[in-house]
Amino acid sequence: MLLTPHIAGASVQGHLALMEEVVEDIIRDLEEEKTTYEVSERMWELMA
């Protein structure tokens, strides 16, 4: 599952920076590496 933050009102540069980080994390996950902002099952339970 891919979660991204709410980014209304962000600049073009902010959108690009976020998308770059998202793509890098997707690549990390595909290479079976730990993602930068991984959410554990326990964290998910607390946020739900």
HELIX and SHEET records of a PDB file:
HELIX    1   1 VAL A   12  LEU A   30  1                                  19    
HELIX    2   2 GLU A   41  MET A   47  1                                   7    
END                                                                             
